[in-house]
Amino acid sequence: MCGDVCFVGFSKSLFIPFSGSLLLESKINPNTAYQKQQDTLIVWSEAENYDLALSFQEKAGCDEIWEKICQVQGKDPSVEVTQDLIESEEEHIEEMPETSPLIDLPTCELNKLEEIADLVTSVLSSPIRREKLALALENEGYIKKLLQLFQVCENLENTEGLHHLYEIIRGILFLNKATLFEVMFSDECIMDVVGCLEYDPSLAQPKRHREFLTKTAKFKEVIPITDSELRQKIHQTYRVQYIQDIILPTPSVFEENFLSTLTSFIFFNKVEIVSMLQEDEKFLSEVFAQLTDEATDDDKRCELVNFFKEFCAFSQTLQPQNRDAFFKTLAKLGILPALEIVMGMDDLQVRSAATDIFSYLVEFSPSMVREFVMQEAQQSDDDILLINVVIEQMICDTDPELGGAVQLMGLLRTLIDPENMLATANKTEKSEFLNFFYNHCMHVLTAPLLANTSEDKCEKDAVVGSTKSNTICPDNYQTAQLLALILELLTFCVEHHTYHIKNYIMNKDLLRRVLVLMNSKHTFLALCALRFMRRIIGLKDEFYNRYITKGNLFEPVINALLDNGTRYNLLNSAVIELFEFIRVEDIKSLIAHIVENFYNALESIEYVQTFKGLKTKYEQEKDRQSQKLNSNRFRRDARALEEDEEMWFNEDEEEEGEAVVPPVEKSKQEDDFPDSYEKFMETKKAKESEDKENLPKRTSAGGFKFTFSHSASAANGANGANSKSVAAQTSPASSNGSSSKSTALSPAVPAPKGSLVGLVDYPDDEDDDEEEETSPRKRPRLGS
């Protein structure tokens, strides 16, 4: 029962309202023992064999009802059991003397089986009686006598007796006593215990569990196990696990604690098995030798890999320090080179088991795996590196749903996650491994992405008559799934590998290739491509922003938005969120690029205010720059005299410093100072007159025209500008959203002679937003 449980104070009852009807009502008896378990469970008994439990979705609801129950019974809500009876019983069990009278068991005869079954069932609700019955069964060797009766009943085909024996054996298991389990699960008794549990009265026909365990299930020794104790422990563990998982019905909430010792029994058996195998280095060495031997046949190798898979699964039961020793032993014996061999095999089952083993190793110690692959790179080709083998297996997964590829992608993400990389005084694992990964592995990871977005492939596979210029091919579901996984990993890299992934994206022009996938017929893949761009823009890095604007990389995104039409779907929302982020964060360079190039196509979208908001931001920035221009122009006249005077004095000092003048001549120069000053003032007036001639003149288009005498190539050699003077005209954005063909400059301080303002690229300056191209801006294609 699960839901909002309400308490009615006046009736002192619990009930669950559901659709207006009463599902359960229970009086809170002052003498009933209520027990709170796991913070969300209240358990109690109302009769000898009638147990109830209330399960809550949240701890707060459970605490509220528990306080009400404790209030009725006059108990402190901090207790977990409302009655002292159970606690006193459990304390009494520990203090119970050996001479305490035990439960008298009926004689072990066929006609007493019903009485025995009733007795075993009745004691389960009382801890003291359970303990007494367990002692009685242990002292009198009663279990073996019951199993002898089972053989008699089965020979006589006594169905009623077999049904009673089922109840008896099940009840003994619920006594939860390890000493009884040692008897029941011994080689002598366990198959008869399984036989008794076949005869469930609720089944029309008995199950055939013994037949499965003896004939169908076969124990395979990949290497002969000479230790008889180890072999017996393996057999016992398998059979007890089978009893718990297959034979016994799923326990109710109230019965879960009755089988806790059974779970512990299996747990400690597994610990013993792992410890015994780990100590036998001769056995493990032989297993590794056969696993890596080329002469080993495929069936044998499959058995060896499955053995290691189960071996690693058992290791999870070890304590942390013992588990560390276990994996270090495997690493010492060469588990990683062995995995490198088997993961590249054709057998799907072998590869799957090897992947599971690899996942245990990565989860245990990603640093151990990283250290191995970096050492391996010094003596092996990139193609056979373990991490590249893993990437290739991810890429070549034949499962249509790519189940194995998803698992491998998660392991790769763990390996390249800087959060679990170590940094010591001697070395930084992050820098070393990421350098290795981007130099040796990244090209393998991105190969499918680059192959499916190449220009040749796009032109070859373009759909005839389509309005889309690019189409990925093969555009089937499995390929789309794979590309989505690769993009997810690359998006993770953008978030966590800022330096390395930035260089890779720039050098490979990766974002342009990724945005080709915006044309995919699979919307989830288009969204993955968009998410990749969104993460890049989310960094607010001006290097990325400049790369996006210069490459005109908003065009495929806007085309996808326009092609989506009026459909209100996830793609529509994701694209709008991208532009909304740019608006809210006020990324000036991107806002200017979008408004100047695409606003004409976007202004008709009025169901959100995002694009109008971008235009508003753009105009506000233009106004601010215009005011700054005017302010700087007026301030220049006030500073001109000071600057020119300082220049004159500096020049005068340089002349003085260069000439070696006798004192008499020096005083003569001082006497001539007024004349020199007059000459200086005349020069200054002539210069001011020249400056007036060079002030920007408003053109017919309303812009300003600047003329520079310096070579543009000196300031912007990357663009290959010639050494002639460059005329640049600024004008307001044209109505169709395209910029002027001449170089556009935001209003700025008029460049004095000798200045390179407007031509030099300052990558780290906040005014990068105003940087302009010296080549004509090409108007992008917009969707129809």
ZIGI-V667594 format. One record per backbone hydrogen bond with DSSP energy under -1.0 kcal/mol. CO is the residue of the C=O (numbers start at 0). NH is the residue of the N-H. E is the energy in kcal/mol with one decimal. If there is no record, write none. Layout:
CO:NH:E  CO:NH:E
This chain:
0:54:-1.8  5:14:-1.6  7:11:-1.1  7:12:-1.2  11:27:-2.8  12:7:-1.7  13:25:-1.2  14:5:-1.8  15:22:-1.4  17:20:-2.1  20:17:-1.7  25:13:-1.5  26:28:-1.2  28:31:-1.6  33:81:-2.4  34:42:-3.1  36:40:-1.3  39:55:-2.7  40:36:-2.8  41:53:-2.7  42:34:-2.8  43:51:-3.1  49:45:-2.9  49:46:-1.1  51:43:-2.3  53:41:-2.2  57:61:-1.3  58:62:-2.7  59:63:-2.0  60:64:-1.8  61:65:-2.5  62:66:-2.3  63:67:-1.4  64:68:-2.4  65:69:-2.6  66:70:-2.0  67:71:-2.1  68:72:-2.1  69:74:-3.2  75:78:-2.0  79:35:-2.9  83:87:-3.3  84:88:-2.2  85:89:-2.6  86:90:-2.5  87:91:-2.2  88:92:-1.7  89:93:-1.1  90:94:-1.3  96:99:-1.8  106:108:-1.8  108:111:-1.3  109:112:-1.3  111:115:-2.5  112:116:-2.5  113:117:-2.2  114:118:-2.0  115:119:-2.5  116:120:-2.1  117:121:-2.0  118:122:-1.3  122:125:-1.8  125:129:-2.3  126:130:-2.1  127:131:-2.4  128:132:-2.4  129:133:-2.3  130:134:-2.2  131:135:-2.2  132:136:-2.6  133:137:-2.1  134:138:-2.7  135:139:-1.8  136:141:-1.5  140:144:-1.1  141:145:-2.2  142:146:-2.1  143:147:-1.5  144:148:-1.8  145:149:-1.7  146:150:-1.6  147:151:-1.7  148:152:-3.0  149:153:-2.6  150:154:-2.0  151:155:-2.3  152:157:-2.8  156:158:-1.5  157:161:-2.1  158:162:-2.2  159:163:-1.9  160:164:-2.2  161:165:-1.8  162:166:-1.7  163:167:-2.3  164:168:-2.8  165:169:-2.4  166:170:-2.2  167:171:-2.3  168:172:-2.1  169:173:-1.6  172:175:-1.5  176:180:-1.7  177:181:-2.1  179:183:-2.7  180:184:-2.8  182:185:-1.2  185:189:-2.7  188:192:-2.0  189:193:-2.4  190:194:-2.0  191:195:-2.3  192:196:-1.8  194:197:-1.3  195:198:-1.2  197:199:-1.1  197:206:-1.4  199:202:-2.1  207:211:-1.5  208:212:-2.4  209:213:-2.2  210:214:-2.2  210:215:-1.1  211:216:-3.2  226:230:-2.1  227:231:-2.5  228:232:-2.1  229:233:-2.1  230:234:-2.2  231:235:-2.5  232:236:-2.3  233:237:-2.1  234:238:-2.1  235:239:-2.6  236:240:-2.4  237:241:-1.9  238:242:-2.1  239:243:-2.4  240:244:-2.7  241:245:-2.6  241:246:-1.5  242:247:-2.7  254:257:-1.2  255:258:-1.3  256:259:-1.1  258:262:-1.9  259:263:-2.1  260:264:-2.4  261:265:-2.0  262:266:-2.4  263:267:-2.7  264:268:-1.6  265:269:-2.1  266:270:-1.9  267:271:-2.1  268:272:-2.3  269:273:-2.5  270:274:-2.3  271:275:-2.6  272:276:-2.3  273:277:-2.7  274:278:-1.8  278:280:-1.4  279:283:-1.8  280:284:-2.6  281:285:-1.7  282:286:-1.9  283:287:-2.5  284:288:-2.3  285:289:-2.1  286:290:-2.1  287:291:-1.9  292:295:-1.5  296:300:-2.4  297:301:-2.4  298:302:-1.9  299:303:-2.2  300:304:-2.5  301:305:-2.3  302:306:-2.1  303:307:-2.1  304:308:-2.3  305:309:-2.3  306:310:-2.6  307:311:-2.8  308:312:-1.9  309:313:-2.4  310:314:-1.3  312:315:-1.1  313:316:-2.0  314:317:-1.8  318:322:-2.9  319:323:-2.3  320:324:-1.7  321:325:-2.1  322:326:-2.4  323:327:-2.2  324:328:-1.9  325:329:-1.9  326:330:-2.6  327:331:-2.3  328:332:-1.9  329:334:-1.7  333:337:-1.5  334:338:-2.3  335:339:-2.1  336:340:-1.2  337:341:-2.1  338:342:-2.7  341:344:-1.4  346:350:-2.3  347:351:-2.3  348:352:-2.3  349:353:-2.6  350:354:-2.3  351:355:-1.8  352:356:-2.1  353:357:-2.6  354:358:-2.2  355:359:-1.7  356:360:-1.9  357:361:-2.6  358:362:-2.5  359:363:-1.9  360:364:-2.8  364:368:-1.4  365:369:-2.6  366:370:-2.6  367:371:-1.8  368:372:-2.2  369:373:-2.0  370:374:-2.0  371:375:-2.4  372:376:-1.6  375:378:-1.5  381:384:-1.2  384:388:-2.3  385:389:-2.2  386:390:-2.0  387:391:-2.6  388:392:-2.1  389:393:-1.9  390:394:-2.4  391:395:-2.3  398:401:-1.7  401:405:-2.2  402:406:-1.6  403:407:-2.4  404:408:-2.6  405:409:-1.9  406:410:-1.6  407:411:-2.5  408:412:-2.3  409:413:-1.7  410:414:-2.0  411:415:-2.0  416:419:-1.4  417:420:-1.6  421:428:-1.9  426:423:-2.4  427:431:-1.9  428:432:-3.0  429:433:-2.4  430:434:-1.8  431:435:-2.0  432:436:-3.2  433:437:-2.5  434:438:-1.5  435:439:-2.5  436:440:-2.2  436:441:-2.0  440:444:-1.8  441:445:-2.3  445:449:-2.7  446:450:-2.6  447:451:-1.9  453:457:-2.5  454:458:-2.7  455:459:-2.3  456:460:-2.5  462:465:-1.9  475:479:-2.3  476:480:-2.5  477:481:-2.2  478:482:-2.7  479:483:-2.1  480:484:-1.9  481:485:-2.3  482:486:-2.5  483:487:-2.1  484:488:-2.0  485:489:-2.4  486:490:-2.7  487:491:-1.7  488:492:-1.8  489:493:-2.2  490:494:-1.7  491:495:-1.7  492:496:-3.6  496:500:-2.2  497:501:-1.1  498:502:-1.9  499:503:-1.9  500:504:-2.8  501:505:-2.4  502:506:-2.6  503:507:-2.3  504:509:-1.8  508:512:-1.3  509:513:-2.5  510:514:-2.4  513:516:-1.8  514:517:-1.5  515:518:-1.7  516:519:-1.7  521:525:-1.8  522:526:-2.5  523:527:-1.6  524:528:-2.2  525:529:-2.2  526:530:-2.7  527:531:-1.9  528:532:-1.8  529:533:-2.6  530:534:-2.2  531:535:-1.6  532:536:-2.7  533:537:-2.2  535:538:-1.0  536:539:-1.7  540:544:-2.4  541:545:-2.5  542:546:-2.0  543:547:-2.5  544:548:-2.4  545:549:-2.7  546:550:-1.6  547:552:-2.4  551:554:-1.1  553:557:-2.7  554:558:-2.7  555:559:-2.0  556:560:-2.0  557:561:-2.6  558:562:-2.9  559:563:-1.6  561:564:-1.0  563:566:-1.4  566:568:-1.1  568:572:-2.2  569:573:-2.7  570:574:-2.3  571:575:-2.2  572:576:-2.3  573:577:-1.7  574:578:-1.8  575:579:-2.6  576:580:-2.4  577:581:-1.7  578:582:-2.1  579:583:-3.1  580:584:-2.8  581:586:-1.8  585:587:-1.3  586:590:-2.4  587:591:-2.7  588:592:-1.7  589:593:-2.6  590:594:-2.6  591:595:-2.4  592:596:-1.6  593:597:-2.8  597:601:-1.4  598:602:-2.3  601:604:-2.0  603:605:-1.0  608:612:-2.4  609:613:-1.9  610:614:-2.0  611:615:-2.4  612:616:-2.4  613:617:-2.4  614:618:-2.5  615:619:-2.5  616:620:-2.2  617:621:-2.0  618:622:-2.5  619:623:-2.3  620:624:-2.4  621:625:-2.3  622:626:-2.6  623:627:-2.1  624:628:-2.1  625:629:-2.3  626:630:-2.5  627:631:-2.5  628:632:-2.0  629:633:-2.0  630:634:-2.0  631:635:-1.5  634:638:-1.5  635:639:-1.6  638:642:-2.7  639:643:-2.9  640:644:-3.0  641:645:-2.4  642:646:-2.1  643:647:-2.6  644:648:-2.8  645:649:-2.3  646:650:-2.5  647:651:-2.6  648:652:-2.6  649:653:-2.1  650:654:-2.1  651:655:-2.4  652:656:-2.6  653:657:-1.7  654:658:-1.9  661:665:-2.1  662:666:-2.1  663:667:-1.4  664:668:-2.1  665:669:-2.0  666:670:-2.0  667:671:-1.8  669:672:-1.1  671:675:-2.0  672:676:-2.6  673:677:-2.1  674:678:-2.1  675:679:-2.3  676:680:-2.4  677:681:-2.1  678:682:-2.3  679:683:-2.3  680:684:-2.3  681:685:-2.1  682:686:-2.0  683:687:-2.4  684:688:-2.1  685:689:-1.8  686:690:-2.4  687:691:-2.0  688:692:-1.3  689:693:-1.3  696:704:-1.1  698:701:-1.8  702:698:-2.0  703:729:-1.2  711:715:-2.6  715:718:-1.3  716:719:-1.5  727:705:-1.3  733:736:-1.9  737:733:-1.0  751:754:-2.2  755:758:-2.2  755:759:-1.2  761:764:-1.2  764:767:-1.4  766:769:-1.8  767:770:-2.2
